[in-house]
């Protein structure tokens, strides 16, 4: 017999359980609804973003607001940037969402428009490209140097000992034929003795033929024995062991390398004599000046030690090498110096008159922006529009520069404050590359009239 089963015990729910169950379902339903709304909003945003603006919108321009310090932050309402706190600037949707950022062949730049009030404030000055010549430019540095073609090295062709030095001070003036020193030379004495033997002047010797005489005389000439010494030898028939060394030219002694009692050989340099009636002026040219100086250009030299005196000449030579230490090369002037006013080592300025003529197209040098790889200018258009234009330049004089390609006569270029317009152009091109937002009014960092780029969704976007 089965025992009787105990009846199942039914537990009553705790108080409030039904209410908590209702709240749980309400929360689940709310979250589901919020998820649906979020997905719907995202889809609507994507549809709106891909939708092309209408003709009316393109004409009127939809206004949005952008942070000048953080161009990637935009809003459809005015206010402050949450990143830096700066006031947002109004910008306008451009008709061209993908504006070409290489206007005028200049990478990274684009056309900008700046109000006339701002151009006056930043000091923009305009100039026209015109045909004309270059001026003299900045003065160059020049140094007086002896004319190398008028330098003479005084040496002997025999060895011996110095007995007397007549010209014993550097800087002395010497005349051609003036004795400079005398030497004692056994080698010279032997050569003169052989010449006398050839002449038959020594007692007990036979008369030699004319060929031996000419050979001995030629030996004396090759040893540097002057004609007056040979004439004395023929007249007196007595050899001498002393030889007087005479100056071959009239000039100034620049170097003296001998003292009394010194033994000298044929390879010993004794004196350096320079004829300073004509001197050189060596002009230092930096690499940037290479294009403005050519052979034949007229130049004026003004020495600092001779104020008010000018010496004119033509550039007669440009040296072909650049110094690796100073990064300069030399150009040369040849100046008459009969009065001896110009001294070797004097310092002065050289003004070179270029021969460009009046057919070259020139613009102010400040108008050209040189990046190292290419050069460009900003063309001024009507309505405050500035267009970057790549150019190829030639010679310059410091104030103006020739343009070989890229401009035409009459083009108006920005001659000052180009770097400010350059920064505006670069900022606009960068913004156009980020999201299609393009400031059509110029300033990215100033001016409430700045216009810009692409359609953005409602609300702040970062």
C-alpha positions as CSV (number, residue, x, y, z in Angstrom):
1,X,0.0,0.0,0.0
2,X,1.5,3.3,-1.2
3,X,1.9,5.9,1.3
4,X,-0.1,9.0,0.7
5,X,1.8,11.7,-1.1
6,X,2.3,15.1,0.5
7,X,0.4,17.9,-1.3
8,X,2.7,20.3,-3.3
9,X,3.4,23.4,-1.5
10,X,2.7,26.7,-3.4
11,X,4.9,29.7,-2.5
12,X,3.5,33.2,-2.7
13,X,5.6,35.7,-4.7
14,X,7.3,38.3,-2.6
15,X,5.7,41.7,-2.4
16,X,6.7,44.0,-5.3
17,X,7.8,41.3,-7.7
18,X,5.1,42.1,-10.3
19,X,6.2,45.7,-10.3
20,X,9.9,44.9,-10.8
21,X,8.9,42.6,-13.7
22,X,7.0,45.4,-15.3
23,X,9.9,47.8,-14.9
24,X,12.3,45.3,-16.5
25,X,10.1,45.0,-19.6
26,X,9.7,48.8,-19.8
27,X,13.5,49.3,-19.7
28,X,14.1,46.6,-22.4
29,X,11.5,48.2,-24.6
30,X,13.0,51.7,-24.1
31,X,16.5,50.5,-25.0
32,X,15.2,48.7,-28.1
33,X,13.5,51.8,-29.2
34,X,16.6,53.9,-28.6
35,X,18.7,51.5,-30.7
36,X,16.1,51.7,-33.5
37,X,16.2,55.5,-33.4
38,X,20.0,55.5,-33.4
39,X,20.2,53.2,-36.4
40,X,17.6,55.2,-38.2
41,X,19.4,58.5,-37.5
42,X,22.7,57.0,-38.8
43,X,21.1,55.8,-42.0
44,X,19.4,59.2,-42.5
45,X,22.8,61.0,-42.0
46,X,24.5,58.8,-44.6
47,X,21.7,59.4,-47.1
48,X,21.8,63.1,-46.5
49,X,25.6,63.2,-46.7
50,X,25.6,61.4,-50.1
51,X,22.8,63.6,-51.4
52,X,24.0,66.3,-53.8
53,X,23.0,69.9,-52.8
54,X,20.2,71.4,-54.8
55,X,20.7,74.2,-57.2
56,X,19.2,76.7,-54.8
57,X,21.5,75.5,-52.1
58,X,24.5,75.9,-54.3
59,X,23.5,79.4,-55.3
60,X,22.7,80.6,-51.8
61,X,25.3,78.6,-49.9
62,X,24.5,76.7,-46.7
63,X,26.2,78.3,-43.7
64,X,28.2,76.3,-41.2
65,X,30.7,77.3,-38.6
66,X,34.3,76.2,-38.2
67,X,37.0,76.6,-35.5
68,X,39.9,78.7,-36.9
69,X,42.4,76.7,-34.8
70,X,40.9,73.3,-35.4
71,X,39.6,73.3,-39.0
72,X,38.3,69.8,-38.7
73,X,35.8,70.9,-36.1
74,X,32.6,72.3,-37.6
75,X,29.0,73.1,-36.4
76,X,25.8,74.2,-38.0
77,X,25.3,76.8,-35.2
78,X,27.5,79.7,-33.9
79,X,29.3,79.2,-30.6
80,X,32.6,78.3,-29.2
81,X,35.0,75.5,-30.0
82,X,34.9,72.9,-27.2
83,X,38.6,72.2,-27.8
84,X,40.2,75.6,-27.5
85,X,37.3,77.9,-26.6
86,X,37.7,80.2,-29.7
87,X,34.6,81.6,-31.4
88,X,33.5,79.6,-34.4
89,X,33.6,81.4,-37.8
90,X,30.9,81.3,-40.4
91,X,31.9,79.5,-43.6
92,X,29.9,78.7,-46.8
93,X,29.5,75.5,-48.8
94,X,31.5,75.8,-52.0
95,X,30.0,74.8,-55.3
96,X,33.1,72.8,-56.0
97,X,33.5,70.2,-53.2
98,X,36.8,68.9,-54.5
99,X,38.6,72.0,-55.4
100,X,41.9,71.5,-57.2
101,X,44.7,72.3,-54.7
102,X,47.3,72.8,-57.3
103,X,46.2,76.1,-58.9
104,X,48.8,77.7,-61.1
105,X,51.0,74.6,-61.0
106,X,52.0,75.2,-57.3
107,X,51.5,72.1,-55.1
108,X,49.7,72.7,-51.8
109,X,48.3,76.1,-52.7
110,X,45.0,77.3,-54.0
111,X,43.3,80.5,-55.0
112,X,42.1,82.7,-52.1
113,X,39.9,85.7,-51.7
114,X,40.7,88.4,-49.1
115,X,38.5,91.5,-48.5
116,X,40.1,94.8,-49.4
117,X,40.0,95.9,-45.7
118,X,42.2,93.0,-44.7
119,X,44.7,93.5,-47.6
120,X,45.1,97.1,-46.5
121,X,45.5,96.0,-42.9
122,X,48.3,93.4,-43.6
123,X,50.1,95.8,-46.0
124,X,49.6,94.1,-49.3
125,X,51.4,96.0,-52.1
126,X,50.9,95.2,-55.8
127,X,53.2,95.6,-58.8
128,X,53.0,95.0,-62.5
129,X,55.3,92.7,-64.5
130,X,57.0,94.9,-67.0
131,X,60.0,95.0,-69.3
132,X,63.1,96.8,-68.1
133,X,66.6,96.4,-66.9
134,X,68.2,95.5,-63.6
135,X,70.0,98.0,-61.4
136,X,73.4,97.6,-59.8
137,X,72.1,95.8,-56.8
138,X,73.9,95.5,-53.5
139,X,77.6,96.4,-53.4
140,X,80.1,93.6,-53.4
141,X,83.3,93.2,-51.4
142,X,86.6,93.7,-53.1
143,X,90.3,93.5,-52.0
144,X,93.3,95.0,-53.8
145,X,95.9,92.5,-54.9
146,X,99.1,92.7,-56.9
147,X,98.8,92.0,-60.6
148,X,100.1,88.5,-60.9
149,X,101.5,89.2,-64.4
150,X,103.8,91.9,-62.9
151,X,105.3,89.8,-60.2
152,X,109.0,88.8,-60.4
153,X,110.9,86.2,-58.4
154,X,114.6,87.1,-58.0
155,X,116.9,84.1,-57.8
156,X,120.5,83.1,-58.6
157,X,121.6,80.3,-60.9
158,X,124.7,79.5,-59.0
159,X,125.3,78.5,-55.3
160,X,127.4,80.6,-52.9
161,X,127.5,82.7,-49.7
162,X,125.7,86.0,-49.3
163,X,128.3,88.8,-48.7
164,X,126.2,92.0,-48.7
165,X,122.5,92.6,-48.9
166,X,121.8,96.1,-50.3
167,X,118.0,95.8,-50.3
168,X,117.4,94.5,-46.8
169,X,113.9,95.8,-46.0
170,X,110.5,94.6,-47.2
171,X,108.4,97.3,-48.9
172,X,111.4,99.2,-50.3
173,X,111.2,100.6,-53.8
174,X,113.8,99.2,-56.2
175,X,114.7,100.3,-59.8
176,X,115.5,98.0,-62.6
177,X,119.2,97.2,-62.7
178,X,119.8,98.3,-59.1
179,X,122.1,96.0,-57.1
180,X,120.2,93.9,-54.5
181,X,122.9,91.7,-53.0
182,X,126.4,90.3,-53.8
183,X,127.6,86.7,-53.3
184,X,130.8,84.8,-53.2
185,X,130.7,81.7,-55.5
186,X,133.5,79.3,-56.3
187,X,131.3,77.9,-59.0
188,X,131.2,81.3,-60.7
189,X,134.9,81.8,-60.3
190,X,135.6,78.5,-62.1
191,X,133.2,79.4,-65.0
192,X,134.9,82.8,-65.5
193,X,138.3,81.1,-65.4
194,X,137.2,78.7,-68.1
195,X,136.0,81.6,-70.2
196,X,139.4,83.3,-70.0
197,X,141.1,80.1,-71.0
198,X,138.8,80.0,-74.0
199,X,139.8,83.6,-74.8
200,X,143.4,82.6,-74.6
201,X,144.1,85.2,-72.0
202,X,146.0,83.0,-69.5
203,X,149.8,83.0,-69.9
204,X,151.2,79.8,-71.3
205,X,147.9,78.6,-72.9
206,X,147.3,78.2,-76.6
207,X,144.7,80.2,-78.6
208,X,141.5,78.2,-78.7
209,X,139.1,78.2,-81.6
210,X,136.1,80.5,-81.8
211,X,133.7,77.6,-81.0
212,X,135.2,77.0,-77.5
213,X,135.0,80.7,-76.9
214,X,131.3,80.9,-77.7
215,X,130.5,77.8,-75.6
216,X,132.2,79.3,-72.5
217,X,130.4,82.6,-73.0
218,X,127.0,80.9,-73.3
219,X,127.8,79.0,-70.1
220,X,128.2,82.4,-68.3
221,X,125.0,83.7,-69.7
222,X,123.1,80.6,-68.6
223,X,124.5,81.1,-65.1
224,X,123.0,84.6,-65.0
225,X,126.2,86.6,-65.3
226,X,125.1,90.0,-66.7
227,X,126.6,91.4,-69.9
228,X,128.5,94.2,-68.0
229,X,130.3,91.5,-65.9
230,X,131.3,89.6,-69.1
231,X,132.6,92.9,-70.6
232,X,134.7,93.6,-67.5
233,X,136.1,90.0,-67.7
234,X,137.1,90.5,-71.3
235,X,138.6,93.9,-70.6
236,X,140.5,93.1,-67.4
237,X,141.1,89.4,-68.1
238,X,140.8,88.7,-64.3
239,X,138.1,86.3,-62.9
240,X,136.0,87.3,-59.9
241,X,134.4,85.2,-57.3
242,X,131.9,87.9,-56.4
243,X,128.7,88.5,-58.3
244,X,126.2,91.4,-57.8
245,X,122.6,90.4,-58.2
246,X,120.5,93.2,-59.8
247,X,116.8,93.8,-59.9
248,X,115.2,92.8,-63.2
249,X,112.2,95.3,-62.8
250,X,111.2,98.5,-61.1
251,X,108.8,97.8,-58.3
252,X,108.2,97.1,-54.6
253,X,109.9,94.4,-52.6
254,X,107.0,92.2,-51.3
255,X,109.2,89.4,-49.9
256,X,112.8,89.1,-48.7
257,X,114.1,85.6,-47.8
258,X,117.9,86.2,-47.4
259,X,120.3,87.6,-44.9
260,X,124.1,88.2,-44.9
261,X,126.2,85.1,-44.5
262,X,123.5,82.7,-45.7
263,X,124.4,79.9,-48.1
264,X,122.1,79.9,-51.1
265,X,121.5,77.6,-54.0
266,X,119.9,77.8,-57.4
267,X,116.6,76.8,-55.8
268,X,116.6,79.4,-53.0
269,X,114.0,82.2,-53.5
270,X,115.6,85.5,-52.6
271,X,113.2,88.4,-53.4
272,X,109.7,88.9,-54.7
273,X,109.3,92.2,-56.5
274,X,105.9,93.5,-57.8
275,X,105.2,96.3,-60.2
276,X,102.3,98.1,-58.6
277,X,101.7,100.6,-61.4
278,X,98.7,98.3,-62.2
279,X,96.8,96.2,-59.5
280,X,93.9,93.8,-59.4
281,X,90.8,94.1,-57.3
282,X,89.4,90.6,-56.5
283,X,85.6,90.6,-55.9
284,X,84.0,88.0,-53.6
285,X,80.8,86.6,-55.2
286,X,78.4,84.5,-53.3
287,X,76.5,81.8,-55.2
288,X,73.4,84.0,-55.3
289,X,75.4,86.7,-57.1
290,X,76.7,84.5,-59.9
291,X,74.0,85.5,-62.3
292,X,74.5,89.2,-61.9
293,X,78.2,89.5,-62.8
294,X,79.7,88.7,-66.2
295,X,82.9,89.4,-68.0
296,X,82.7,92.9,-69.5
297,X,80.3,94.4,-66.9
298,X,81.4,97.8,-65.9
299,X,82.2,98.2,-62.2
300,X,83.3,100.9,-59.7
301,X,85.7,100.3,-56.8
302,X,85.6,102.5,-53.7
303,X,88.3,101.8,-51.1
304,X,87.4,102.5,-47.5
305,X,90.8,104.1,-47.0
306,X,90.2,106.5,-49.9
307,X,86.8,108.0,-49.3
308,X,85.4,110.0,-52.3
309,X,87.7,108.3,-54.8
310,X,86.2,105.9,-57.4
311,X,88.1,103.6,-59.7
312,X,86.3,102.4,-62.8
313,X,87.1,99.3,-64.9
314,X,85.4,96.3,-66.5
315,X,85.2,92.8,-65.1
316,X,88.0,91.0,-67.1
317,X,87.8,87.6,-65.5
318,X,85.5,85.4,-63.4
319,X,87.3,82.5,-61.7
320,X,85.8,79.1,-62.4
321,X,86.0,77.6,-58.9
322,X,84.0,78.1,-55.7
323,X,85.8,78.1,-52.4
324,X,84.7,75.2,-50.2
325,X,85.4,77.3,-47.1
326,X,83.7,80.6,-47.9
327,X,81.3,79.4,-50.6
328,X,82.4,82.3,-52.8
329,X,84.2,82.7,-56.1
330,X,86.3,85.5,-57.4
331,X,85.8,88.1,-60.1
332,X,88.6,90.4,-61.2
333,X,89.1,94.0,-62.0
334,X,92.4,95.5,-63.4
335,X,93.0,99.1,-62.3
336,X,95.7,101.6,-63.2
337,X,97.7,102.7,-60.1
338,X,100.3,105.0,-61.4
339,X,100.1,107.2,-58.3
340,X,100.4,104.2,-56.0
341,X,97.2,105.1,-54.1
342,X,95.9,101.5,-54.1
343,X,97.9,99.3,-51.7
344,X,97.7,95.5,-51.8
345,X,95.4,94.3,-49.1
346,X,93.1,97.4,-49.1
347,X,89.4,96.7,-48.6
348,X,86.5,98.3,-50.4
349,X,83.1,98.0,-52.2
350,X,82.5,97.2,-55.8
351,X,79.3,98.3,-57.6
352,X,78.6,96.3,-60.7
353,X,76.4,97.7,-63.5
354,X,74.6,94.8,-65.2
355,X,74.0,94.8,-68.9
356,X,70.5,93.3,-68.8
357,X,69.0,95.9,-71.1
358,X,65.3,96.8,-71.3
359,X,63.9,93.7,-72.9
360,X,63.7,91.4,-69.9
361,X,60.5,90.8,-68.0
362,X,61.1,91.9,-64.4
363,X,59.1,91.9,-61.1
364,X,60.1,93.0,-57.6
365,X,62.3,90.4,-56.0
366,X,60.1,90.3,-52.9
367,X,57.2,89.1,-55.1
368,X,58.9,85.8,-55.8
369,X,58.6,83.0,-53.2
370,X,61.4,80.5,-53.6
371,X,61.0,77.1,-51.9
372,X,64.3,75.7,-53.0
373,X,62.6,73.4,-55.5
374,X,60.5,75.9,-57.4
375,X,59.4,79.6,-57.3
376,X,56.0,81.1,-57.5
377,X,54.1,84.4,-57.2
378,X,50.6,85.4,-56.4
379,X,48.6,87.0,-59.2
380,X,46.1,89.7,-58.1
381,X,42.6,89.3,-59.7
382,X,39.5,91.4,-59.5
383,X,37.4,91.2,-56.3
384,X,40.3,90.5,-54.0
385,X,41.2,87.2,-55.4
386,X,44.8,86.0,-55.4
387,X,46.0,83.1,-57.6
388,X,49.3,81.2,-57.0
389,X,51.4,80.9,-60.2
390,X,54.6,79.0,-60.7
391,X,57.4,81.0,-62.4
392,X,60.9,80.4,-63.7
393,X,63.4,83.2,-62.8
394,X,66.7,84.4,-64.0
395,X,69.2,87.1,-62.8
396,X,68.4,89.5,-60.1
397,X,69.9,92.6,-58.5
398,X,68.5,92.4,-55.0
399,X,65.6,94.6,-55.8
400,X,64.2,93.2,-59.0
401,X,64.4,89.8,-60.7
402,X,63.9,88.7,-64.3
403,X,61.1,86.2,-65.0
404,X,61.8,83.8,-67.9
405,X,58.5,81.9,-67.9
406,X,55.1,82.0,-66.1
407,X,54.2,85.7,-66.4
408,X,53.2,88.1,-69.1
409,X,53.6,91.8,-69.4
410,X,50.9,93.6,-67.4
411,X,50.3,90.8,-64.9
412,X,49.7,92.2,-61.4
413,X,51.6,90.4,-58.7
414,X,51.7,90.7,-54.9
415,X,54.9,92.6,-54.1
416,X,54.8,92.6,-50.3
417,X,53.1,90.5,-47.6
418,X,53.2,87.5,-49.9
419,X,53.9,85.2,-46.9
420,X,50.5,86.1,-45.3
421,X,48.6,85.3,-48.5
422,X,50.7,82.2,-48.8
423,X,49.6,81.0,-45.3
424,X,46.0,81.7,-46.2
425,X,46.3,79.7,-49.4
426,X,48.0,76.8,-47.7
427,X,45.3,76.6,-45.0
428,X,42.5,76.7,-47.5
429,X,44.1,74.0,-49.6
430,X,44.7,71.8,-46.5
431,X,41.0,72.2,-45.4
432,X,39.8,71.3,-48.9
433,X,41.9,68.2,-48.7
434,X,40.5,67.2,-45.3
435,X,36.8,67.2,-46.0
436,X,35.9,69.2,-49.0
437,X,35.3,72.3,-46.8
438,X,36.7,75.3,-48.7
439,X,36.9,78.8,-47.4
440,X,36.0,81.0,-50.3
441,X,36.6,84.2,-48.5
442,X,40.2,83.8,-47.5
443,X,41.3,84.1,-43.9
444,X,41.3,81.0,-41.9
445,X,42.4,82.7,-38.8
446,X,40.8,86.1,-39.0
447,X,37.8,87.8,-40.5
448,X,34.2,86.7,-40.0
449,X,33.8,86.7,-43.7
450,X,35.7,83.4,-44.1
451,X,33.9,81.0,-46.3
452,X,34.3,77.2,-46.4
453,X,33.6,73.7,-47.2
454,X,31.4,70.8,-47.2
455,X,27.9,69.9,-46.0
456,X,28.0,68.6,-42.4
457,X,25.3,66.9,-40.3
458,X,23.3,68.8,-37.8
459,X,25.0,69.3,-34.5
460,X,28.6,69.6,-33.7
461,X,30.9,67.2,-35.5
462,X,34.5,66.6,-34.5
